[in-house]
């Protein structure tokens, strides 16, 4: 049996994701395709545009199994995001991980990965990053290449590093990413458009345009519920930050280099999330880093909690079809596979339960981890 895993966010699920799934199935000859999907919050520190159950429902029409990427790894730097995803893929006995990249060239990514092990290259990168170079730009300058002009190439490098560090017998493969760049807000003129542009279109009520690039029923569902963005978090964050002392804030994960003083100095004069973070942002404190920090504040993710964090030893299943259901029966009995959450197994996914409950505060949804059974597709 050939098992292929895809590490995903589906925020929201769109035609580019369908292409990724279908191309991965063809490329690997997979008997089972698994989506390892972020839950309520995403890697770049954003609240998911809609709940994880709605996104899993859309995905299961195309994959065989949707499992949740645990929150501490889902909302983190590329290396940690990849480490969590590869670990889950390893627990599931995956033969392949297939990811989209700007280069579409796995050999070039392997070559770069091995170059970055060189001591001199690492020293060059350290100097460049201290000069204000972004990580991808520092890689390009250090190795004399332009391969890392896109975020997906950089994440692909993290997948290679994670497979190596975990000793996973998983073959990484890549397919070319199509359409506009992930952070472009304008809809693409091609068949595929970025998740960022689709979120923007739905938030602006341009549902007919968005429906050209993603399932129409999903567009309607997200629009009806009200698409979420980090702007809805601002009042809560303002309360949490203003009631805190610098010492309180220093307990939050990744609250480093005195940034707590900058947050406290600027929070009072702003009435919107974007204006506040734009004021806090510097070369050192990028918007993505600040977005993640806001989610850590919101969820009260502390330095102590993360220091004691262990890799997950349970699989949280959100959705499955008949093929996925049959596959789950082949997994080792010792592996905790959670299809329906109860008092016995909830301890394995405590962070995800809290994240879902907090997401529900903003979405108004009453679907939580306890009252929502695993989705079973026909």
Secondary structure, 3 states (H helix, E strand, C coil): CCEEEEEECCCCCCHHHHHHHHHHHHHHCCCEEEEEEECCECCCCCECCCCHHHHHHHHCCCCCEEEEECHHHHCCCHHHHHHHHHHHHHHCCCCEEEEEECCCCHHHHHHHHHHCCCHHHHHHHHHHHHCCCCHHHHHHHHHCCCCCCCHHHHHHHHHHHHHHHHCCCCEEEEEECCCCCCCCCCCCCCCCCCHHHHHHHHHCCCHHHHCCCCCHHHHHHHHHHCCCCHHHHHHHHHHHHHCCCHHHHHCECCCCCCHHHHHHHHHHHCCCHHHHHHHHCCCCCCHHHHHHHHHHHHHCCEHHHHHCCCCCCEEEEEEECHHHHHHHCCCCCCCEEECCCCCCCHHHHHHHHHHHHHHHHHHCCCCCCCCCCCEECC
